[in-house]
Amino acid sequence: MPKLSLCDLPAWAGLAAKCRGLPASQALRSLFAADSGRGERMAAEACGLYFDYSKQLLDGESLRLLLDLAEQVNLRRRIEGMFAGERINSTEDRAVLHVALRSAPGDAYAVEGLDVTAGVQEVLGRMASFAERVRDGRWTGQRGKRIRGIVNIGIGGSDLGPVMAYEALRHYATDDLVFRFVSNVDGTDFSEAVAGLDPSTTLFIVSSKTFTTQETMTNAGSARAWLLASCGGDVAAVAKHFVAVSTNAAEVSAFGIDPGNMFGFWDWVGGRYSMDSSIGLSTMLAIGPERFRELLGGFRAMDQHFLTTPLERNLPALHGLITVWNTSLCGCETMALLPYEQYLKRFPAYLQQLSMESNGKRVQLDGTLVECPTGPVVWGEPGTNGQHSFYQLIHQGTHRIPCDFLGAVHSLNPHGRHQAMLLANMLAQAEALAFGKSAEEVAAEGTPARLIPHREFPGDIPSSTILYDRLTPSILGSLVAFYEHSVFTQGVVWNINSFDQWGVELGKVLAGQILPEIESPTSPELRHDSSTNALIRRIRAARNPA
Ligand code: G6Q
């Protein structure tokens, strides 16, 4: 029997019809006018997050069809498969078990029948004892001085999670340590990361699953040279000033890092799903082991919610299905993540990788082309700054951009009326996007006719609002897990592998060819296209003036 494609599923056909049937304007006004309870009914709550999706362009029937779609793609079964350690990353033949990283005593996670939770707890215990020693000054540098600066060296999944979590949880971080993060192979990133730090009180964490990533190993080499230059080349200093987070013990050891100071993880943890593994060592150093456990607790609460809650009340499943609706059926190519929480300023960048590397795919699990647009372009900046910059385009431009608003009821830094103003702005933006301002309303204000089109707001820009009481480690964990599982849900509907990233390979290979051509002392024979050849020649000429 031929494979049933997504477009053949009865729910998909129904959804496509619903989409075509959406009124050309003021759909959200009509939906709210027809149902006074909509704002409360189209909301769900779990793990400290209140998720209001009532301002999405969905009526009750569309929502039911999305839930039917989830049944028809066997979402429930696929969730269970992930939690059961099945090798769902089919192109790399790996299990995807980041949920085991936040397991609690009594949870059972296994790959090929082998329990993985004991190993997780063992590494967490080692991380905790190391973090305590650094935080209380028992771990010292080569000259016996207490560590004052921590520099995480990593890129992609080994950087974005640690940076985001450090920024998000700064309120809980110790003042005794300065944290820096270096990722880019641009030497400026390294220089700025170590600027003002004293090598004798600096500890580098080389975070790399593979310990072969070009950027990270280049930065780690420069860090090593920076340290050795300060201590007369005494290589014994490396063991006191470097630790590693990796799965590659041989390379860690070859670098000069004591394998006893390596914190491992496993091939069933994808890079962008690893901030709660030992990749989170910098987070634990910043907030301490107890709060790190709270962070993991927040992740776990959302995992359990995702696994056990019926889909109609399941926050990540609903968010994922709504993202499919907007992206694949309503033609929205991007989505904006707008945190009204300064501590979450790096959250859009984090979600960008989580979503775009996971679901930026054009073929299905069996290698055939997908039949509809997949992963949206994710972008965003904290509110209210964005309001004075790009919101214009969201309100009155030609793209329809679904928005996620994130905000806390209580600030961790209360100052006068700031938080009420912040929240008022967040709610106002969602309201304005949804309901706009019609030409008649603009005219009724006495606006000159020639200005009416300029001052009209079309509305019907869909948004969701995610509200929480205050930003805690636990809330952050729940928030990250919420988006992880939303991304998973989307991938299941699109029938793609959300856990590989082959699209990053080609550029790496070509860079490997171009590097020696740029550095060659003699003029190399160039076999690229005429544009790349000309650029290489130009760079070479400028680097080697006659
Ligand atoms: C994430 C990707 C990628 C990875 C980096 C760093 O899912 O796999 O972003 O995290 O390429 O890799 P290493 O940790 O191996 O240095």
Residues whose N, C-alpha, C, O or C-beta is under 5 A from the ligand:
A	BS01	G6Q	I155 G156 G157 S158 S207 S208 K209 T210 F211 T213 T216 G270 G271 R272
